[in-house]
């Protein structure tokens, strides 16, 4: 199992950062390799991704979600095995630290080689930077879901 953790400070209030992150269908706008995310219901999403010329689909389930605190997920079906959590920390009235932590199982020679040389870490770092640019350039979130999902 591989792991990555990345934090980035964004110059928007915690509510805007959190609310934007709940807009899963906007992920392709700032996440490299994410072709689409379809929200099935309040806790399930269907993902289509492309990495190293390989396309994959999988489903995730939100296992815990608390507004302006955290969103945790795990895969429940498909070709990708991963879990993670994104946490939100208020720095002051207009800035927030977003921390992304992920665990995944690289599959095949290409993914294992990429993991060994840090490709996934660079991708998550790039995704965090693009999220910062995305939310700061807009100034406001594109939508919000304020529901609470207790830990399973």
C-alpha positions in Angstrom: 0.0 0.0 0.0 1.3 3.4 -1.0 0.6 6.7 0.9 0.8 10.4 0.1 0.1 13.5 2.2 0.0 17.0 0.9 -1.1 20.3 2.5 -1.7 23.6 0.8 -2.9 27.0 2.2 -5.6 28.6 0.1 -6.6 32.3 0.4 -10.4 31.7 0.9 -12.5 31.2 4.0 -12.8 27.7 5.3 -16.5 27.5 4.2 -15.6 28.3 0.6 -12.7 25.7 0.5 -14.8 23.0 2.1 -17.9 23.7 0.0 -15.9 23.6 -3.3 -14.3 20.3 -2.3 -17.9 18.8 -1.9 -18.4 19.6 -5.6 -17.0 16.3 -6.8 -18.1 16.7 -10.4 -15.8 19.7 -10.7 -12.7 17.6 -9.9 -11.7 17.2 -13.5 -11.1 21.0 -13.7 -8.2 20.7 -11.3 -7.2 17.0 -10.9 -4.9 15.6 -13.4 -6.0 12.2 -14.9 -9.6 12.6 -13.6 -11.9 12.4 -16.7 -15.2 12.6 -14.8 -16.8 12.2 -11.4 -20.6 11.5 -11.2 -22.3 11.9 -7.9 -24.7 8.9 -7.5 -26.2 9.9 -4.2 -25.0 11.8 -1.0 -22.3 9.2 -0.3 -21.5 7.5 -3.6 -19.5 8.7 -6.6 -18.5 7.0 -9.9 -15.0 8.0 -11.2 -13.5 7.7 -14.6 -9.7 8.2 -14.7 -6.8 7.9 -17.1 -3.3 7.3 -16.0 -0.3 6.3 -18.2 -2.6 5.6 -21.1 -4.8 3.3 -19.1 -8.5 4.2 -18.4 -10.2 2.9 -15.3 -13.5 3.3 -13.6 -14.4 2.8 -9.9 -16.9 3.7 -7.2 -16.2 5.5 -3.9 -18.2 5.8 -0.8 -17.9 8.7 1.7 -17.2 7.1 5.0 -17.2 10.2 7.1 -18.0 13.9 6.3 -18.3 16.9 8.7 -18.8 20.4 7.3 -15.6 22.5 7.4 -13.7 19.6 9.0 -13.2 16.5 6.9 -14.3 14.2 4.1 -13.1 10.6 4.1 -13.7 8.0 1.4 -12.9 4.5 0.2 -13.4 2.6 -3.0 -16.2 0.1 -2.9 -15.9 -1.3 -6.5 -13.9 -1.1 -9.6 -10.3 -1.3 -10.7 -8.8 1.1 -8.2 -8.1 0.4 -4.6 -7.8 3.6 -2.5 -8.9 5.5 0.5 -8.2 8.9 1.9 -9.2 11.9 3.8 -9.2 15.7 3.2 -9.2 17.9 6.2 -9.8 21.7 6.4 -8.1 23.9 9.0 -9.1 27.6 9.5 -5.9 29.7 9.6 -7.8 33.0 9.8 -11.0 34.5 8.5 -9.8 34.4 4.9 -7.4 31.5 4.6 -7.6 27.7 5.1 -5.1 24.8 5.1 -6.3 21.9 3.1 -4.6 18.6 3.8 -5.0 15.6 1.5 -4.0 12.1 2.7 -4.4 9.1 0.4 -3.6 5.4 0.6 -3.7 3.3 -2.6 -2.6 0.1 -4.1 -0.6 0.6 -7.3 -1.4 -2.1 -9.9 0.7 -3.3 -12.7 4.3 -2.6 -13.6 3.7 1.0 -14.8 1.9 2.1 -11.7 4.4 0.4 -9.4 7.3 2.0 -11.2 5.6 5.4 -11.1 5.0 5.0 -7.4 8.6 4.1 -6.9 9.8 7.4 -8.5 7.2 9.6 -6.8 4.8 10.2 -9.7 1.7 10.0 -7.5 3.1 12.3 -4.9 3.8 14.9 -7.6 0.4 14.4 -9.0 -1.3 15.0 -5.7 0.9 18.1 -5.1 0.0 19.4 -8.5 -3.7 18.7 -7.9 -3.5 20.6 -4.6 -1.9 23.6 -6.3 -4.5 23.5 -9.1 -7.3 23.4 -6.5 -5.7 26.5 -4.9 -5.6 28.3 -8.2 -9.2 27.2 -9.0 -10.9 28.3 -5.8 -8.8 31.5 -5.4 -9.4 32.6 -9.0 -13.2 32.2 -8.5 -13.3 33.7 -5.0 -16.4 31.7 -4.3 -17.4 28.0 -4.5 -19.4 26.6 -7.4 -21.8 24.9 -5.0 -22.0 23.2 -1.7 -23.2 20.2 0.2 -23.4 20.7 3.9 -24.6 17.3 5.0 -23.0 15.3 7.7 -22.0 11.6 7.4 -21.0 10.0 10.7 -18.0 7.7 10.8 -18.9 4.1 10.0 
